[in-house]
Amino acid sequence: MVAELASLVRQGNKVLLVTSGAISCGLGLLPISKRPIETVELQATSAVGQGALYHRYSELFSREGVTTAQILLTSYDIEARSQYLNARGTIAKLLEWDIVPIINENDTTSADEIRYGDNDFLAAQVAILAKADLLMLLTDTEGLYTSDPSVDPDARLIEEVDDLSLLGQIDAGGTGSAIGSGGMKSKIVAAEMATTANIEVVIANGARAGVITAVAAGERIGTRFRPLESSMSSFKLWLKYGRPSSGAVLVDDGAAQALKERGKSLLAAGITGVEGTFAAGEAVDVFHQADGRRLVGKGITAYSSEELERIKGMQSSQVMELMPHGDEEVIHRDYFVLAEG
């Protein structure tokens, strides 16, 4: 794998590698046989394995004449806009220097549990952050099938996907192996994220000889997801996929229509309910209450949940009278992204 990636670098390509394996590597150095369950044990195992994992990559790339850099990211580095921009700047500079960033989630210090499919999500985020042309997701099957090939002899490899809405009809199976934590579902979500950012995605068998070279050359291998024609800004891509929601607001018909069809900001008058506890400046989901609680989108709120409870349903003039230093818009259209379309 390293030899193929190094060959791409020598051809003038900018290459980033998002790798899992720190926990698996740690298991090989510890007197335990099973993947731990407790978070603190997972983090400690990762701490043991991460250094050995990067050392091996560094050693192999060095033999190929390629310099590498280790980058460990946490979910906070993606969620916080300033951290996100710092990470983007660092990666851009490394690529400018023809250095291959080797990226993994910082499992050792992450406050959340080490979750299912993290590195697929991280790979998509890094691809978006670096404005990549192509994202390869290497797994232990040939790609995405119409059903689980291990139990269905009629399962058929899907060579190309250009309509993500059809994926809801496919049984993508559960998690991966007993050692790893990924799965096909997380790869499909990663593909959706990246293609929205105009990035082509290929899911392919990482054990197949020459797979990286073949995918990069555009050969018919694995499952290829064509990029979507999207004009979404980098900020809105970050908001949609990198910033988790801290709560929700429910809106009426008029507000939902204004957001979806006219690209307007959300005003207090259209809010019918508030869910969760959040501060001003946090991301919240916006639901259309009368439409079966359909998700309209996500935005950065100018008001806390407590303040919204006081001003929901009010006209803007009333809001300004009650909170003269507040904003007329609860969520400005520049800080809102639609869930669809």
C-alpha positions in Angstrom: 0.0 0.0 0.0 2.8 2.4 0.9 4.6 1.6 -2.3 1.6 2.5 -4.4 0.9 5.7 -2.5 4.6 6.7 -2.8 4.3 6.1 -6.5 1.4 8.5 -6.7 3.4 11.1 -4.9 6.3 10.8 -7.3 3.9 11.3 -10.1 3.0 14.7 -8.7 -0.1 13.8 -6.8 -0.9 15.2 -3.3 -1.7 12.3 -1.1 -3.2 12.1 2.4 -3.6 8.8 4.3 -6.3 8.4 7.0 -5.5 5.2 8.9 -7.1 3.2 11.5 -5.2 0.5 13.4 -3.9 2.2 16.6 -6.0 -0.1 18.9 -5.2 -3.2 16.8 -1.5 -2.3 16.9 -1.7 -1.8 20.7 -3.3 -5.2 21.1 -0.3 -6.8 19.5 1.9 -5.2 22.2 -0.2 -6.0 25.2 -0.9 -9.3 27.0 -4.6 -9.2 26.0 -6.3 -11.1 23.2 -9.7 -9.3 22.8 -10.5 -5.7 21.9 -11.3 -3.9 25.1 -14.8 -2.6 25.8 -14.3 0.1 28.4 -13.4 3.5 27.0 -10.4 4.0 29.2 -9.0 0.7 28.1 -9.6 1.5 24.5 -7.8 4.8 25.0 -4.9 3.2 26.8 -4.6 0.5 24.1 -4.6 3.2 21.4 -1.9 5.1 23.3 0.3 2.0 23.2 -0.4 1.3 19.5 -0.3 4.8 17.9 3.4 5.3 18.2 4.2 1.9 16.8 1.7 2.4 14.0 3.1 5.7 12.8 6.7 4.4 13.2 5.9 1.6 10.8 4.3 4.0 8.3 7.2 6.4 8.6 9.8 3.6 8.1 8.0 2.3 5.0 7.5 5.7 3.3 11.1 6.6 4.1 12.3 3.6 2.1 10.3 5.0 -0.8 11.9 8.4 -0.4 8.8 10.1 0.9 8.5 12.2 4.1 5.5 11.9 6.3 3.9 13.8 9.1 1.7 12.5 11.9 -1.6 14.3 12.6 -4.0 13.3 15.4 -7.4 14.9 15.3 -10.2 14.8 17.8 -13.9 15.5 17.1 -13.3 19.0 18.7 -10.8 19.8 15.9 -13.7 19.3 13.4 -16.5 20.8 15.5 -14.8 24.1 16.4 -14.5 26.3 13.4 -11.1 27.9 14.4 -9.6 24.5 15.1 -11.0 23.2 11.7 -9.3 26.1 9.9 -6.0 25.5 11.7 -6.1 21.9 10.8 -6.8 22.8 7.1 -3.9 25.3 7.1 -1.5 22.7 8.5 -2.5 20.0 6.0 -2.3 22.5 3.1 1.2 23.4 4.0 2.3 19.8 4.4 0.9 19.0 0.9 2.7 22.1 -0.5 5.9 20.6 0.8 5.1 17.2 -0.8 4.8 15.6 2.6 2.2 12.8 3.2 0.1 13.5 6.3 -0.8 10.3 8.1 -4.0 11.1 10.0 -5.8 9.2 12.7 -8.3 10.1 15.3 -6.7 11.0 18.7 -8.4 8.2 20.5 -6.2 8.7 23.6 -7.7 12.1 24.5 -11.0 12.1 22.8 -13.8 12.9 25.3 -16.3 10.7 23.5 -16.3 7.0 23.3 -14.3 5.6 20.3 -17.3 5.1 18.1 -18.4 3.0 15.2 -17.2 4.2 11.8 -15.1 7.1 13.1 -12.3 6.8 10.6 -14.7 6.7 7.6 -16.3 9.9 9.0 -12.8 11.4 9.6 -11.7 10.4 6.1 -14.6 12.2 4.5 -14.0 15.3 6.7 -10.3 15.3 5.8 -11.2 15.0 2.1 -13.6 18.0 2.4 -11.1 19.9 4.5 -8.3 19.4 1.9 -10.6 19.9 -1.1 -9.6 16.5 -2.4 -10.5 15.2 -5.9 -10.8 11.6 -4.9 -11.5 9.7 -1.7 -10.7 6.0 -1.6 -12.3 4.0 1.2 -10.5 0.6 1.4 -12.3 -2.3 3.1 -12.4 -6.1 3.1 -15.0 -6.6 0.3 -15.0 -5.7 -3.3 -17.3 -2.7 -2.7 -21.0 -2.1 -2.1 -23.4 -5.0 -2.9 -27.1 -5.1 -3.4 -27.2 -7.3 -0.3 -24.8 -9.1 2.0 -22.7 -11.4 -0.3 -21.8 -13.6 2.7 -25.4 -14.8 3.0 -27.0 -14.0 -0.3 -25.6 -15.9 -3.3 -27.5 -13.5 -5.6 -25.8 -10.4 -4.2 -24.5 -8.2 -7.0 -21.7 -5.6 -6.9 -22.9 -2.1 -7.5 -20.2 -0.6 -9.8 -21.5 3.0 -9.8 -23.7 5.2 -7.7 -25.1 8.5 -9.0 -28.3 8.6 -7.0 -27.7 8.5 -3.2 -31.5 8.3 -2.5 -31.5 4.7 -3.8 -29.1 3.6 -1.1 -31.8 3.5 1.5 -33.1 0.3 -0.3 -29.8 -1.5 0.3 -29.0 -3.6 3.3 -25.4 -2.5 4.0 -24.9 -4.8 6.9 -23.6 -4.0 10.4 -20.1 -3.3 11.7 -16.9 -4.8 10.4 -14.6 -7.4 12.0 -14.2 -8.2 15.7 -11.0 -6.1 15.8 -12.0 -3.2 13.7 -14.9 -0.8 14.2 -15.9 0.2 10.7 -18.7 -1.0 8.4 -20.3 -0.5 5.1 -23.0 1.8 6.5 -20.4 4.3 7.7 -18.6 4.2 4.3 -21.9 5.0 2.6 -22.4 8.0 4.9 -18.8 9.1 4.3 -19.5 8.8 0.5 -22.6 11.0 0.8 -20.6 13.6 2.7 -17.7 13.7 0.3 -19.8 13.6 -2.9 -21.8 16.6 -1.7 -18.5 18.5 -1.7 -17.8 17.5 -5.3 -15.4 14.7 -4.4 -15.4 11.4 -6.2 -15.5 8.4 -3.9 -14.5 4.7 -4.4 -15.1 1.9 -2.0 -12.8 -1.0 -2.9 -11.0 -4.1 -1.5 -7.8 -3.0 0.2 -6.4 -6.5 0.0 -6.5 -6.5 -3.8 -3.0 -6.1 -5.3 -2.6 -2.8 -7.1 -6.0 -1.4 -5.9 -4.8 2.1 -5.1 -3.1 2.5 -8.5 -6.1 1.1 -10.3 -8.6 3.4 -8.4 -6.5 6.5 -9.0 -6.3 5.6 -12.7 -10.1 5.5 -12.9 -10.3 1.8 -13.7 -13.6 0.0 -13.1 -13.0 -1.4 -9.7 -15.1 -1.4 -6.5 -18.0 1.0 -6.2 -17.6 4.5 -7.6 -19.7 7.3 -6.3 -19.9 10.2 -8.8 -19.5 13.7 -7.3 -22.6 15.8 -7.0 -22.7 19.3 -8.6 -22.9 21.3 -5.4 -22.2 25.0 -4.8 -22.2 24.6 -1.1 -19.5 26.8 0.6 -16.8 25.2 2.8 -18.4 26.9 5.8 -21.8 25.2 5.1 -20.2 21.9 4.4 -18.5 22.2 7.8 -21.8 23.2 9.4 -23.7 20.3 7.8 -21.2 17.5 8.5 -18.7 18.7 11.0 -20.7 20.6 13.6 -23.1 18.4 15.8 -26.4 19.8 16.8 -26.9 20.8 20.5 -30.7 21.0 20.3 -33.7 21.7 18.0 -36.3 24.3 17.2 -39.7 23.5 15.7 -41.1 25.9 13.0 -44.5 26.5 11.4 -45.5 26.2 7.7 -44.5 29.8 6.8 -41.0 29.6 8.3 -40.3 26.1 6.8 -41.3 27.5 3.4 -39.3 30.6 3.8 -36.2 28.6 4.7 -36.6 25.9 2.0 -38.0 27.8 -1.0 -37.0 31.4 -0.5 -33.6 31.2 1.2 -34.7 33.4 4.1 -33.4 33.7 7.6 -35.4 32.2 10.6 -37.3 34.7 12.7 -38.7 34.2 16.1 -42.3 34.5 14.8 -42.0 31.2 12.9 -40.8 29.2 15.9 -43.3 27.0 17.7 -41.1 25.0 20.0 -37.7 24.6 21.5 -36.0 21.3 22.5 -32.8 20.7 24.5 -30.5 23.1 26.3 -28.1 25.1 24.2 -26.2 28.4 24.2 -26.2 31.2 21.6 -23.7 30.3 18.9 -24.3 26.6 18.9 -25.8 24.5 16.1 -29.4 23.4 16.2 -31.6 21.3 14.0 -34.7 22.9 12.5 -37.8 20.8 12.2 -41.1 21.5 10.3 -43.5 20.5 13.1 -46.6 20.2 10.9 -44.9 18.1 8.2 -44.4 15.0 10.4 -41.5 16.6 12.1 -39.5 16.7 8.9 -35.9 18.0 9.2 -35.5 21.3 7.3 -31.9 21.9 8.1 -29.3 23.0 10.6 -28.1 26.4 11.6 -26.1 28.5 14.2 -28.6 30.1 16.6 -28.1 33.7 17.8 -30.1 32.9 20.9 -29.9 30.4 23.7 -32.7 27.8 24.3 -33.8 29.8 27.4 -34.0 33.0 25.3 -35.9 31.3 22.5 -38.5 30.0 25.0 -39.2 33.7 25.8 -39.3 35.0 22.3 -40.8 32.2 20.2 -43.8 33.3 18.2 -43.0 37.0 18.7 -42.8 39.5 15.8 -39.3 41.0 15.3 -40.3 44.4 16.7 -41.4 42.7 19.9 -38.1 40.8 20.1 -36.1 44.0 19.6 -38.1 45.7 22.3 -37.6 42.8 24.8 -33.9 42.3 23.8 -32.6 45.5 22.3 -29.1 44.2 21.9 -30.2 41.0 20.2 -30.4 40.0 16.6 -33.5 40.2 14.5 -32.8 36.8 13.0 -32.7 33.7 15.2 -30.7 31.9 12.5 -29.3 34.1 9.7 -29.5 32.5 6.3 -25.7 32.7 5.9 -25.4 30.4 8.9 -28.1 27.9 7.8 -27.8 24.8 5.6 -30.7 22.8 4.2 -31.0 19.1 5.0 -31.9 18.3 1.4 -31.6 19.9 -2.1 
